[in-house]
């Protein structure tokens, strides 16, 4: 399959018009150059605004100042511990949401009875902001990691269930009917046809949801925290350490990007036949 992909890249169009054709492949080198160029453009604009004196350093420090702030965070303030705390909370909440949400979503997308029973409630709760549950979770769960993991869970679970249900619904009914025609029983159709057909969409859904989970870490660590990236950002805001705030935000973005690329790698390894 890798050889076929490489040949596909080699056969990729070379004209500008072909590059703008929907879903047409482009050479890997060009893809990498364009990806790095987007980051370079962001850094260029940031540098011009700060080194050029267009923005007060209090509001937007230069890239050099942010880098030095990051070094100080690691050397003096044990920022590694904050990163590990946040990673633990995000991944714990996400994994629990996935372990419960994926089976429930498949159940909803497979059986209309389950959809009628659960979708209205889940659809109702998913519009409630996760931050609104913080006072209740502190009351019920205390101020430890469990409360913060619960916030990540609430922010991820209900969206995940509905998205997995949509994936299961989109499995072509003809595939199921063909399996029945060939003598498969109900459980076999679910286990050997519907589930494998849904797996690529499920992995893609998990990739999206883990990104959402990272966005809730600031909310989760907003109240009653003594560690974590969100805690560092809130503490730096009180002391007007803008460089620390920006470095913390960039760290969250980098960690989210790493998890995103992990799921992309997993997707390509598990489903090399999917375009």
Residue, then its C-alpha position, 0 to 999 in steps of 0.5 A: x500500500x505504501x508503494x501505491x501511495x508513493x506512485x500516487x504522489x509521483x503521478x501527482x499533477x504539476x500545474x497550478x490549476x491541477x494543484x487547486x483541483x478538489x482532492x488531487x494529491x500534491x508531492x510530499x515535499x510541496x505539502x511539507x513546504x506549505x505546512x512550514x510556510x504557514x508557521x513561518x508566516x505567523x512568526x513573521x507577522x508576530x516579529x514585525x509587530x513586536x520588533x517593529x514596535x507596533x505593539x506594546x510588549x506588555x500586551x504582546x512580547x516578542x518571540x525572543x521574550x516568549x522563548x526566554x520566558x519559556x526557558x525560565x518556566x522550565x528552569x525555575x518554575x518546574x513547568x514540566x510538572x505542569x505539562x505532565x499534570x495537564x496531559x494526565x487530566x486531558x488524556x484521562x478525561x478523553x479516554x474515559x469519554x471514548x471508552x463509554x462514548x464509542x460503544x454508546x454512539x455505535x448503539x445509537x447509530x445502529x438501533x433506532x430504539x436506542x436513538x429514540x431513547x438516548x439522543x434527545x437527552x444527549x443532544x440536550x446536555x451537549x449544549x450546556x457549557x462544561x464550565x457551568x458544571x464546575x461549581x457542582x463538580x467541586x461540590x460533588x467531587x472536591x478540588x482534586x484531579x477527579x473534578x478536572x477530569x470530569x470537566x474534560x469528560x463532560x466537554x468531550x463525551x456528549x459530542x463524541x457520542x453523537x458524532x460516532x452515532x452519525x458515523x454508524x448511521x452512514x454505513x451503507x445499508x446495502x452492506x448490511x443487507x448483503x451480509x444478511x443475504x449471505x446468511x449472516x446473523x444479526x450479531x455477525x452483521x454488527x461485529x463483522x460488517x457494521x463495526x469494521x465499516x465504522x472504524x475509520x470514521x470513529x478514529x477520525x472522530x476521536x482525533x477531532x474530539x481529543x482536540x476539543x478536550x485540549x481546549x477545555x484544560x484552561x476551564x478545568x484548571x481555572x478554579x482550585x488548581x495548584x498545578x497544570x498549564x492552565x494554572x500557570x496561565x491564570x497565575x501569570x495573568x495575575x502578575x502580568x507575565x504575558x510571555x508566560x501566558x503566550x508560552x503556555x498557550x503555545x505549549x497547549x497548541x503543540x501538545x494538541x498538534x502532537x496528539x492530532x498527528x498521532x491519530x493521523x499516523x494511527x489512521x494511516x496505519x490501520x486503514x491504508x486503503x482509505x483515501 
